[in-house]
Structure formats: C-alpha cells, structure tokens
Amino acid sequence: SIPIAKQLASIKALGKGSDLEKAFATVVLVYNNSADPEGKLNKAETKNLLQTQFGGFIQGQENKPKYQEIISALDEESENKIDFEDFMILLVSLTLMSDLLQEIKNVKTTK
C-alpha cells in the first residue's frame, strides 16, 4: 500500500492546492484505499476505518445518544454497504458532535 502522502504528491493538480483541498483529497484517498472494487465499504469496514483514522473525533463520544445511534446502525447485520457520499455524511455528523471540534474552534489564529 502506497502512503497517503505519496498518493497526494502524485496528484499534479494538488501541487499548489490549498490546505482544504488537500484535506478533502486525503479523505477521498483514505476512503478509496479501504473501499471494495465497487467503491463501497461494508459496515464493519466503515466502523474500523472510523476507529483507526478518525479516533480523535470519536474518542469520548460513546455516551452521546447521537453517536450511539450512528454506531448501532453500523453494528446492525445488513448487507448494505456505505458509499462515499454516505461516508462523508457520517464524517460530518461525527465531527459536529465531537468535543474535539470545540477544541479546534478555540485554537488561537493570531500570530
């Protein structure tokens, strides 16, 4: 497996890309590296990806009802797979409820 940083570097259009463009490209690459040939993840793979790649945002959220609702939907036995659009909605939902989001918002941006 090729490291994400190397994959990003191979995308010429991102050479002078903004931080936000590179951040979204990273999300796409992380997802695609884990997805099946159809470009989808099963729910167990999705949960594992969240735990390994998004742990800082989900840490400490276990007792929040919305978090439990999201994770229990991933725990349900179903053949439904998650596509990239649903994965992005999941990331945004988890980010919005995260305590880490508030910490990030509080970072001082003055020099």
DSSP file with accessible surface (Angstrom, degrees, kcal/mol):
  #  RESIDUE AA STRUCTURE BP1 BP2  ACC     N-H-->O    O-->H-N    N-H-->O    O-->H-N    TCO  KAPPA ALPHA  PHI   PSI    X-CA   Y-CA   Z-CA
    1    1 A S              0   0  158      0, 0.0     3,-0.0     0, 0.0    32,-0.0   0.000 360.0 360.0 360.0 131.6    0.0    0.0    0.0
    2    2 A I        -     0   0  100      1,-0.1     5,-0.1     2,-0.0     0, 0.0  -0.634 360.0-105.8 -82.3 131.5    1.3    3.4   -1.0
    3    3 A P     >  -     0   0   84      0, 0.0     4,-2.2     0, 0.0     3,-0.4  -0.245  24.0-121.5 -56.6 145.5    1.4    6.0    1.8
    4    4 A I  H  > S+     0   0   44      1,-0.2     4,-3.1     2,-0.2     5,-0.2   0.890 111.8  56.9 -55.9 -43.2   -1.3    8.7    1.5
    5    5 A A  H  > S+     0   0   75      1,-0.2     4,-2.2     2,-0.2    -1,-0.2   0.905 108.6  46.7 -58.3 -40.0    1.3   11.5    1.5
    6    6 A K  H  > S+     0   0  144     -3,-0.4     4,-1.2     2,-0.2    -1,-0.2   0.887 111.4  51.1 -70.1 -37.9    2.9    9.9   -1.6
    7    7 A Q  H  < S+     0   0   28     -4,-2.2     4,-0.4     1,-0.2     3,-0.4   0.925 110.8  49.1 -63.6 -43.1   -0.5    9.4   -3.3
    8    8 A L  H >< S+     0   0   32     -4,-3.1     3,-1.7     1,-0.2     6,-0.2   0.917 107.6  54.8 -60.4 -43.9   -1.3   13.1   -2.6
    9    9 A A  H 3< S+     0   0   85     -4,-2.2    -1,-0.2     1,-0.3    -2,-0.2   0.781 100.6  60.8 -62.6 -24.6    2.0   14.1   -4.0
   10   10 A S  T 3< S+     0   0   89     -4,-1.2     2,-1.0    -3,-0.4    -1,-0.3   0.589  82.4  89.6 -80.9  -7.4    1.3   12.2   -7.2
   11   11 A I    X   -     0   0   64     -3,-1.7     3,-1.8    -4,-0.4     4,-0.3  -0.762  62.7-165.2 -93.0  99.5   -1.8   14.4   -8.0
   12   12 A K  G >  S+     0   0  198     -2,-1.0     3,-1.9     1,-0.3     4,-0.3   0.849  83.3  61.7 -55.6 -39.0   -0.4   17.3  -10.0
   13   13 A A  G 3  S+     0   0   94      1,-0.3     3,-0.4     2,-0.1    -1,-0.3   0.742 102.1  53.8 -63.1 -20.8   -3.5   19.5   -9.6
   14   14 A L  G X  S+     0   0   25     -3,-1.8     3,-1.8    -6,-0.2    -1,-0.3   0.465  77.0 100.4 -92.1  -0.1   -2.9   19.5   -5.8
   15   15 A G  T <  S+     0   0   57     -3,-1.9    -1,-0.2    -4,-0.3    -2,-0.1   0.877 102.6  19.3 -52.3 -41.8    0.7   20.7   -6.1
   16   16 A K  T 3  S+     0   0  210     -3,-0.4    -1,-0.3    -4,-0.3    -2,-0.1   0.043 100.7 139.8-114.5  23.7   -0.3   24.2   -5.3
   17   17 A G    <   -     0   0   11     -3,-1.8    -3,-0.1     1,-0.1     2,-0.0  -0.226  54.6-105.7 -68.7 158.0   -3.6   23.2   -3.7
   18   18 A S     >  -     0   0   56      1,-0.1     4,-2.4     4,-0.0     5,-0.2  -0.267  31.3-104.7 -75.6 167.7   -5.0   24.8   -0.6
   19   19 A D  H  > S+     0   0  140      1,-0.2     4,-2.3     2,-0.2     5,-0.1   0.900 123.2  51.3 -59.1 -40.0   -5.0   23.1    2.8
   20   20 A L  H  > S+     0   0  118      2,-0.2     4,-2.5     1,-0.2     5,-0.2   0.917 108.7  49.8 -66.7 -42.4   -8.7   22.4    2.4
   21   21 A E  H  > S+     0   0  106      1,-0.2     4,-2.5     2,-0.2    -2,-0.2   0.928 112.9  47.2 -61.6 -42.5   -8.3   20.8   -1.0
   22   22 A K  H  X S+     0   0   80     -4,-2.4     4,-2.2     2,-0.2    -2,-0.2   0.876 109.8  54.1 -67.6 -35.5   -5.5   18.6    0.3
   23   23 A A  H  X S+     0   0   48     -4,-2.3     4,-2.0    -5,-0.2    -2,-0.2   0.941 111.9  43.4 -63.9 -45.5   -7.7   17.7    3.4
   24   24 A F  H  X S+     0   0  112     -4,-2.5     4,-2.4     2,-0.2    -2,-0.2   0.892 111.6  53.6 -69.3 -36.9  -10.6   16.6    1.2
   25   25 A A  H  X S+     0   0   19     -4,-2.5     4,-2.7    -5,-0.2    -1,-0.2   0.906 107.3  53.1 -62.2 -37.1   -8.2   14.8   -1.2
   26   26 A T  H  X S+     0   0   46     -4,-2.2     4,-2.9     2,-0.2     5,-0.2   0.926 107.4  50.6 -63.7 -43.8   -6.9   12.9    1.8
   27   27 A V  H  X S+     0   0   38     -4,-2.0     4,-2.6     1,-0.2     5,-0.2   0.938 111.4  48.5 -58.9 -46.0  -10.4   11.9    2.8
   28   28 A V  H  X S+     0   0   50     -4,-2.4     4,-3.1     1,-0.2     5,-0.2   0.934 113.2  47.0 -61.0 -45.6  -11.1   10.6   -0.7
   29   29 A L  H  X S+     0   0   24     -4,-2.7     4,-2.5     2,-0.2    -2,-0.2   0.918 111.5  49.9 -65.0 -43.3   -7.8    8.6   -0.8
   30   30 A V  H  X S+     0   0   21     -4,-2.9     4,-0.9     2,-0.2    -1,-0.2   0.944 115.1  45.1 -60.7 -45.0   -8.3    7.1    2.7
   31   31 A Y  H >X S+     0   0    1     -4,-2.6     4,-1.7    -5,-0.2     3,-1.2   0.960 114.0  47.9 -62.2 -52.0  -11.8    6.0    1.7
   32   32 A N  H 3< S+     0   0   87     -4,-3.1    -1,-0.2     1,-0.3    -2,-0.2   0.845 106.2  57.6 -61.1 -35.2  -10.7    4.7   -1.7
   33   33 A N  H 3< S+     0   0   78     -4,-2.5    -1,-0.3    -5,-0.2    -2,-0.2   0.751 115.6  37.4 -66.6 -22.9   -7.8    2.7   -0.2
   34   34 A S  H << S+     0   0   49     -3,-1.2    -2,-0.2    -4,-0.9    -1,-0.2   0.637  98.4  97.7-100.3 -19.4  -10.3    0.9    2.0
   35   35 A A  S  < S-     0   0   20     -4,-1.7     6,-0.2    -5,-0.1    48,-0.0  -0.259  74.3-112.6 -73.7 158.8  -13.2    0.5   -0.4
   36   36 A D    >   -     0   0   32      4,-3.1     3,-2.7     1,-0.1    -1,-0.1  -0.191  46.6 -84.3 -77.9 177.1  -14.0   -2.6   -2.4
   37   37 A P  T 3  S+     0   0  143      0, 0.0    -1,-0.1     0, 0.0    -2,-0.1   0.754 131.6  57.7 -58.8 -22.0  -13.8   -2.6   -6.3
   38   38 A E  T 3  S-     0   0  148      2,-0.2     3,-0.1    45,-0.0    -3,-0.0   0.446 121.1-109.2 -84.3  -2.2  -17.3   -1.1   -6.5
   39   39 A G  S <  S+     0   0   28     -3,-2.7    45,-0.4     1,-0.3     2,-0.3   0.789  80.2 115.9  80.7  29.0  -16.1    1.9   -4.3
   40   40 A K        -     0   0   79     43,-0.1    -4,-3.1    -4,-0.1     2,-0.4  -0.882  52.4-144.4-130.1 160.0  -18.1    0.9   -1.2
   41   41 A L  E     -A   82   0A   0     41,-2.4    41,-3.8    -2,-0.3    -6,-0.1  -0.960  19.1-128.2-118.5 141.6  -17.3   -0.2    2.4
   42   42 A N  E  >  -A   81   0A  58     -2,-0.4     4,-2.3    39,-0.2     5,-0.2  -0.376  37.3-101.8 -77.7 170.7  -19.3   -2.7    4.4
   43   43 A K  H  > S+     0   0   28     37,-0.5     4,-2.5    35,-0.3     5,-0.2   0.873 121.3  52.1 -66.5 -35.9  -20.4   -1.5    7.8
   44   44 A A  H  > S+     0   0   73      2,-0.2     4,-2.5     1,-0.2    -1,-0.2   0.919 111.2  48.2 -65.7 -41.0  -17.7   -3.4    9.7
   45   45 A E  H  > S+     0   0   75      2,-0.2     4,-2.7     1,-0.2    -2,-0.2   0.896 111.0  51.7 -64.8 -38.9  -15.0   -1.9    7.4
   46   46 A T  H  X S+     0   0    0     -4,-2.3     4,-2.5     2,-0.2    -2,-0.2   0.941 110.3  47.6 -62.5 -46.6  -16.6    1.6    7.9
   47   47 A K  H  X S+     0   0   50     -4,-2.5     4,-2.3     1,-0.2    -2,-0.2   0.926 113.1  48.7 -62.0 -43.3  -16.5    1.2   11.7
   48   48 A N  H  X S+     0   0   92     -4,-2.5     4,-2.5     1,-0.2     5,-0.3   0.918 110.0  51.5 -62.9 -43.1  -12.9    0.0   11.6
   49   49 A L  H  X S+     0   0    8     -4,-2.7     4,-2.9     1,-0.2     5,-0.4   0.917 110.1  49.7 -61.9 -41.2  -11.9    2.9    9.4
   50   50 A L  H  X S+     0   0    2     -4,-2.5     4,-1.8     1,-0.2    -1,-0.2   0.916 112.3  47.6 -63.1 -42.7  -13.5    5.4   11.8
   51   51 A Q  H  < S+     0   0  100     -4,-2.3     4,-0.3    -5,-0.2    -2,-0.2   0.881 120.7  36.0 -68.1 -36.8  -11.8    3.8   14.8
   52   52 A T  H  < S+     0   0   87     -4,-2.5    -2,-0.2    -5,-0.2    -1,-0.2   0.823 131.6  25.8 -87.6 -31.0   -8.3    3.8   13.1
   53   53 A Q  H  < S+     0   0  120     -4,-2.9    -3,-0.2    -5,-0.3    -2,-0.2   0.523 130.2  34.5-111.2  -9.7   -8.5    7.0   11.1
   54   54 A F  S >X S+     0   0   34     -4,-1.8     4,-1.5    -5,-0.4     3,-1.0   0.087  74.1 123.7-133.4  20.7  -11.0    9.2   13.0
   55   55 A G  H 3>  +     0   0   26     -4,-0.3     4,-2.2     1,-0.3    -3,-0.1   0.827  69.0  59.6 -57.4 -37.2  -10.3    8.2   16.6
   56   56 A G  H 34 S+     0   0   43      1,-0.2    -1,-0.3     2,-0.2    44,-0.2   0.845 109.2  44.6 -62.3 -32.4   -9.6   11.7   17.8
   57   57 A F  H <4 S+     0   0   45     -3,-1.0    43,-0.3     1,-0.2    42,-0.2   0.785 119.5  39.6 -82.6 -28.4  -13.0   12.9   16.7
   58   58 A I  H >< S+     0   0   11     -4,-1.5     3,-2.1    -8,-0.2     4,-0.3   0.656  85.7 113.6 -98.1 -11.8  -14.9    9.9   18.1
   59   59 A Q  T 3< S+     0   0  145     -4,-2.2    40,-0.3     1,-0.3    41,-0.2  -0.312  87.6  11.0 -61.4 131.4  -13.0    9.5   21.4
   60   60 A G  T 3  S+     0   0   45     38,-0.1     3,-0.3    39,-0.1    -1,-0.3   0.478 100.8 101.1  82.0   2.7  -15.1   10.3   24.4
   61   61 A Q    X   +     0   0    2     -3,-2.1     3,-2.2     1,-0.2     6,-0.2   0.486  44.8 105.0 -95.8  -1.9  -18.3   10.4   22.4
   62   62 A E  T 3  S+     0   0   93      1,-0.3    -1,-0.2    -4,-0.3    -3,-0.1   0.734  78.8  49.6 -56.0 -28.9  -19.5    6.9   23.3
   63   63 A N  T 3  S+     0   0  142     -3,-0.3    -1,-0.3     4,-0.1    -2,-0.1   0.508  84.0 105.7 -91.6  -3.5  -22.2    8.1   25.8
   64   64 A K  S <> S-     0   0   63     -3,-2.2     4,-2.5     1,-0.1     5,-0.2  -0.629  70.1-137.6 -79.0 130.4  -23.8   10.6   23.4
   65   65 A P  H  > S+     0   0  102      0, 0.0     4,-2.4     0, 0.0     5,-0.2   0.880 102.7  51.5 -55.1 -41.7  -27.2    9.4   22.1
   66   66 A K  H  > S+     0   0  103      2,-0.2     4,-2.3     1,-0.2     5,-0.2   0.912 110.3  49.1 -65.0 -40.0  -26.5   10.5   18.5
   67   67 A Y  H  > S+     0   0   20     -6,-0.2     4,-2.8     2,-0.2     5,-0.3   0.941 111.2  49.6 -62.1 -46.7  -23.1    8.7   18.5
   68   68 A Q  H  X S+     0   0   98     -4,-2.5     4,-2.7    -7,-0.2     5,-0.2   0.893 109.8  52.2 -60.4 -38.3  -24.7    5.6   19.8
   69   69 A E  H  X S+     0   0  115     -4,-2.4     4,-1.7    -5,-0.2    -1,-0.2   0.932 111.9  45.5 -62.9 -44.9  -27.4    5.8   17.1
   70   70 A I  H  X S+     0   0   18     -4,-2.3     4,-1.3     2,-0.2    -2,-0.2   0.944 116.4  44.1 -64.9 -48.0  -24.8    6.2   14.3
   71   71 A I  H  X S+     0   0   17     -4,-2.8     4,-1.7     1,-0.2     3,-0.2   0.898 110.3  54.4 -68.9 -37.7  -22.6    3.3   15.6
   72   72 A S  H  X S+     0   0   58     -4,-2.7     4,-1.3    -5,-0.3    -1,-0.2   0.877 104.1  56.3 -66.6 -30.9  -25.5    1.0   16.3
   73   73 A A  H  < S+     0   0   39     -4,-1.7    -1,-0.2     1,-0.2    -2,-0.2   0.880 108.9  47.2 -64.7 -33.8  -26.6    1.5   12.7
   74   74 A L  H  < S+     0   0   12     -4,-1.3    -1,-0.2    -3,-0.2    -2,-0.2   0.781 109.3  54.8 -75.8 -25.8  -23.1    0.3   11.6
   75   75 A D  H  < S+     0   0   89     -4,-1.7    -1,-0.2    -5,-0.1    -2,-0.2   0.703  83.1 106.8 -79.4 -21.3  -23.4   -2.7   14.0
   76   76 A E  S  < S-     0   0  121     -4,-1.3     2,-0.7    -5,-0.2   -33,-0.1  -0.330  81.5-113.8 -60.8 138.4  -26.7   -3.9   12.5
   77   77 A E        +     0   0  197      2,-0.1     2,-0.3   -34,-0.0    -1,-0.1  -0.627  63.1 134.7 -75.5 114.5  -26.2   -7.0   10.5
   78   78 A S        -     0   0   52     -2,-0.7   -35,-0.3    -4,-0.2     0, 0.0  -0.986  60.3-133.6-158.1 151.5  -27.0   -5.9    7.0
   79   79 A E        +     0   0  186     -2,-0.3     2,-0.1   -37,-0.1    -2,-0.1   0.456  68.6 122.0 -88.1  -0.7  -25.6   -6.3    3.6
   80   80 A N        -     0   0  108    -38,-0.0   -37,-0.5     1,-0.0     2,-0.3  -0.393  50.8-152.0 -62.0 138.5  -26.0   -2.7    2.9
   81   81 A K  E     -A   42   0A  87    -39,-0.2     2,-0.5    -2,-0.1   -39,-0.2  -0.771  12.9-117.8-112.1 159.2  -22.7   -1.0    2.0
   82   82 A I  E     -A   41   0A  22    -41,-3.8   -41,-2.4    -2,-0.3     2,-0.1  -0.828  25.8-157.5 -97.4 125.3  -21.6    2.6    2.6
   83   83 A D     >  -     0   0   53     -2,-0.5     4,-2.4   -43,-0.2     5,-0.2  -0.422  36.7 -95.4 -93.1 176.5  -20.8    4.6   -0.5
   84   84 A F  H  > S+     0   0   64    -45,-0.4     4,-2.6     1,-0.2     5,-0.2   0.897 123.0  54.1 -61.7 -40.0  -18.6    7.7   -0.4
   85   85 A E  H  > S+     0   0  134      1,-0.2     4,-2.1     2,-0.2    -1,-0.2   0.943 111.6  44.3 -60.2 -46.3  -21.5   10.1   -0.1
   86   86 A D  H  > S+     0   0   75      1,-0.2     4,-2.4     2,-0.2    -1,-0.2   0.874 111.1  55.3 -65.9 -35.4  -22.8    8.3    2.9
   87   87 A F  H  X S+     0   0    7     -4,-2.4     4,-2.6     2,-0.2    -2,-0.2   0.924 107.4  49.0 -62.7 -42.5  -19.3    8.1    4.4
   88   88 A M  H  X S+     0   0   34     -4,-2.6     4,-2.6     2,-0.2    -2,-0.2   0.910 110.3  50.7 -64.6 -40.8  -18.9   11.9    4.1
   89   89 A I  H  X S+     0   0   93     -4,-2.1     4,-2.7     2,-0.2    -1,-0.2   0.918 110.5  50.7 -61.8 -40.7  -22.3   12.5    5.8
   90   90 A L  H  X S+     0   0   19     -4,-2.4     4,-2.6     2,-0.2     5,-0.2   0.934 110.5  48.3 -61.9 -46.4  -21.1   10.1    8.5
   91   91 A L  H  X S+     0   0   18     -4,-2.6     4,-2.5     2,-0.2    -2,-0.2   0.920 112.7  47.8 -61.1 -44.5  -17.8   12.0    9.0
   92   92 A V  H  X S+     0   0   78     -4,-2.6     4,-2.7     2,-0.2    -2,-0.2   0.933 111.9  50.2 -64.1 -43.6  -19.6   15.4    9.1
   93   93 A S  H  X S+     0   0   37     -4,-2.7     4,-1.3     1,-0.2    -2,-0.2   0.929 113.5  44.9 -59.8 -47.3  -22.1   14.1   11.6
   94   94 A L  H  X S+     0   0    2     -4,-2.6     4,-0.7     1,-0.2    -1,-0.2   0.878 113.0  51.7 -66.4 -35.9  -19.4   12.7   13.9
   95   95 A T  H >< S+     0   0   33     -4,-2.5     3,-0.9    -5,-0.2     6,-0.3   0.930 106.1  53.9 -65.6 -44.7  -17.3   15.8   13.6
   96   96 A L  H 3< S+     0   0  121     -4,-2.7    -1,-0.2     1,-0.3    -2,-0.2   0.809 113.3  42.2 -62.9 -29.8  -20.2   18.1   14.5
   97   97 A M  H 3< S+     0   0   30     -4,-1.3    -1,-0.3    -5,-0.2    -2,-0.2   0.558  92.6 113.4 -92.1  -6.0  -20.9   16.2   17.7
   98   98 A S    <X  -     0   0    7     -3,-0.9     4,-0.8    -4,-0.7     3,-0.5  -0.367  63.3-144.8 -74.9 140.7  -17.2   15.8   18.7
   99   99 A D  H  > S+     0   0   94    -40,-0.3     4,-1.6   -42,-0.2     3,-0.3   0.807 102.1  66.0 -66.7 -29.0  -15.7   17.5   21.7
  100  100 A L  H  > S+     0   0   46    -43,-0.3     4,-2.7     1,-0.2    -1,-0.2   0.852  91.0  63.4 -62.9 -31.3  -12.5   17.9   19.5
  101  101 A L  H  > S+     0   0   32     -3,-0.5     4,-2.6    -6,-0.3    -1,-0.2   0.926 103.0  47.8 -59.0 -44.3  -14.4   20.3   17.2
  102  102 A Q  H  X S+     0   0  101     -4,-0.8     4,-1.5    -3,-0.3    -1,-0.2   0.910 110.6  51.7 -64.6 -39.5  -14.8   22.7   20.1
  103  103 A E  H  < S+     0   0  135     -4,-1.6     4,-0.3     1,-0.2     3,-0.2   0.917 110.4  48.7 -62.4 -41.9  -11.2   22.4   20.9
  104  104 A I  H >< S+     0   0   83     -4,-2.7     3,-1.5     1,-0.2    -2,-0.2   0.919 108.3  54.0 -64.2 -41.3  -10.3   23.1   17.3
  105  105 A K  H 3< S+     0   0  137     -4,-2.6    -1,-0.2     1,-0.3    -2,-0.2   0.806 105.2  55.6 -62.8 -28.2  -12.6   26.1   17.3
  106  106 A N  T 3< S+     0   0   99     -4,-1.5    -1,-0.3    -3,-0.2    -2,-0.2   0.490  78.0 118.4 -84.6  -4.1  -10.8   27.5   20.3
  107  107 A V  S <  S-     0   0   94     -3,-1.5     2,-0.3    -4,-0.3    -3,-0.0  -0.435  71.7-117.8 -65.0 132.3   -7.3   27.4   18.7
  108  108 A K        -     0   0  173     -2,-0.2    -1,-0.1     1,-0.1    -2,-0.1  -0.535  26.9-172.0 -73.2 132.6   -5.9   30.9   18.5
  109  109 A T        +     0   0  136     -2,-0.3     2,-0.2     2,-0.1    -1,-0.1   0.396  50.4 104.8-107.2   2.3   -5.3   32.0   14.9
  110  110 A T              0   0  122      1,-0.1    -2,-0.0     0, 0.0     0, 0.0  -0.547 360.0 360.0 -85.1 153.4   -3.4   35.2   15.7
  111  111 A K              0   0  251     -2,-0.2    -1,-0.1     0, 0.0    -2,-0.1  -0.442 360.0 360.0 -88.2 360.0    0.3   35.4   15.2
